[in-house]
Structures are given as structure tokens and as C-alpha cells.
């Protein structure tokens, strides 16, 4: 919101920002551009490293299905154009198909991961807030111990971010390309990931009221920023791994049945 107001009227907003800062007893003489404005704004926010990272990625868990949509639509376009010509030159059709899907998914996952790394570096270097100093997140603590989060919080978020913003996007992008490979209609490519992601999550949330173990089949659980304690981190990741394995099986079986030269 601050940046949008800045771009809509740079000089006027900077002047208003400095005046408001003085009115609240602050000092803003150094605020004379976008960089200094951004740094001063985040300095004024009372938060630690975990606060900035968690709030900066809060909505991401609900946007994962969009990865399926973009990757699926892109791969469907590729299938309908030059895929058959490229496949004609390959001896192993199954391996070639999986390789092409892997390239599409890596592009998607890397783009998401790069955006997270930019946030991680920006918070760690530019804002440079203090660590929280206490255990507020439990994901991976059962694997690496609680001290990883408490004593090495920035490295913890790099490790956790690699799982949440590279591994998970890669798998769901693979799900999107698998749907695109299986169904030709674009409406299926758009609707099915949404139905799967939100549908499974809805059912899991309903079943959790009966047995908390169903949290392990909730696709949103691994993306939650809040503290989820008392659960196995490996089991939280297992559901995502199972999705990936099922996708590979589906693609392999379909590839062996089809005539790649007639696509």
C-alpha cells in the first residue's frame, strides 16, 4: 500500500510521509526516495525476522492451485504444437515426456523460489531485524531439533522455504502438467486442480474434527505459517510426495499406451 501511494504521486507522498513522521515524534530527513522510504517504513514496523517472513508469505498457501493452472495450460499448449515433432526424434517416449514435464515444473518452481529468496535476502540484509529468540514454529523441529529455529532462525527459514517454495510448487506444477497430459480440454485443466486442492483440504478439515491424524492429508497444512505442534514433519511432506509418485505412474501408464507420433 505504501509503494502504491508512492508511485501514484512521488514527491507529494514523500512530503506527506515526512510530515506525518515528524508529527508522531520521529525523524525522516533521510527519506528522499524509494529505497530510503522502504527501509524507514520497515524500521518503523515492530517485528522480528520471523514476523516479516511469515507475514510476507501468509497468503501463498491458498495460491498453490494457480501453479497447477499455469503449468498445465503451458504444457497443454506445448502438447498441441511441437511436442509430437520433438518426441518423434526420441527412442524412449516415456522418459522424454517426463523430462519435458520436469522442465516445465522446474521453471515454475524456480520462479517461485527465486521470489522467496529475494524476500529472504531483503528481510535479512536490508531490514535486518532481530531473531524472535523463542520457538514459535515447530515444522522440522522434530527432525533437526528446536535449537535450529531458536539459534539459527535465518537458516531455518531458508530450509523451510526450500520445502514450501520449491519442493511443493514443483510437485503441484507436476500435478498440473499431469492433468494437462491426461485431459485435453482447458476447462478440465483449470477446474480439476482447484477441485482437488480445495476439495481435499475441505474434507480433511472436516475429518480433523473426528481424528487429528487427517491433518496429514490436508494439502494446505504444509503451507501454513502458524505454529502446528505435535505432528511429524516427514508425514506432513509425505502427502505431497505421494501426489508426485501418483502423477509419475499416471504419466508412465498413459505414455506406454499412446502412439506418440499420432498425437
Secondary structure, 3 states (H helix, E strand, C coil): CHHHHHHHCHHHHHHHHHHHHHHCCCCCCCCCCHHHHHHHHHHHCCCCHHHHHHHHCCCHHHCHHHHHHHHHHHHHHHHHCCHHHHHHCCCCHHHHHHHHHHHHHHHHHHHHHHHHHHHHHHHHHHHCCCCCCCCCCCCCHHHHCCHHHHHCHHHHHHHHHHHHHHHHHHHHHHHHHHHHHHCCCHHHHHHHHHHHHHHHHHHHHHHHCCCHHHHHHCCCHHHCCCCCCCCCHHHHHHHHHHHHHHHHHHHHHHHHHCCHHHC
